[in-house]
């Protein structure tokens, strides 16, 4: 008869098990930053896509008006820019779910209360380009025409900003820099290179809005302040979208007349 072959199995020692655990922990430590970077890159890509669709919708709106007139940020009767271009957003290729276009996935502050998804917005308009048409104090209630803008590739029209509900009429305009002295004043070319200051994080339906540097750099955890040290995304009047580092957002980016 053939000899019976027996195999002996040696159990892992405690040291060997600890080595395996350490190796797994090291692999996780290496993989976690990579996964976080991929996730952040995905947020950045989605935000850029959102803004590209929004600015294309604005330009489609102007093209249909033939004169190139852009919508007011707040129309007489309390209708905001978001509402006015909603159908054009769909036409620019957003697809069925348009509500996500208005929300930056990198935003760390969650909407409070019962704000419906379709009324959420984390982007704001340049009130020197999308003028507040029903403001009696405004120096001019004339709508801005794209062909009349001196350098469309330099003028930001929609950017990452503090969030708000757009459900109530007075909230839909979503201004950048809420002080009337800012958006009603005449831009001074001498201040073209002056960096615009930060404003407070806001959540709600106040008309004020301030840029948020949500992308890259130090950003707060979910629910915290999101005015980080990274970059914001801005859509320009020529249709392109770019990231602007903190401290590089300047007066010239909001002045259509020089």
Buried (B, 14 or more C-beta within 10 A) or exposed (E): EEEEEEEEEEEEEEEEEEEEEEEEEEEEEEEEEEEEEEEBEEBBEBBBBBBBBBBBBBBBBBEEBEEBBBBBBBBEEBBBBBBBBBEBBBBBEBEEEBEBBBBBBBBBBEBEEEBEEBBBBBBBBBBBBBBBBBBEEBEEEEBBBBEEBEEBEBBBBBBBBBBBBBBEBEBBBBBBBBEBEBBBEEBEEEEBEEEBEBBEBBBBBBBBBBBBBBBBEEBBEEEEEBBBEBBBBBBBBBBBBBBBBBEEBBBBBBBBEB
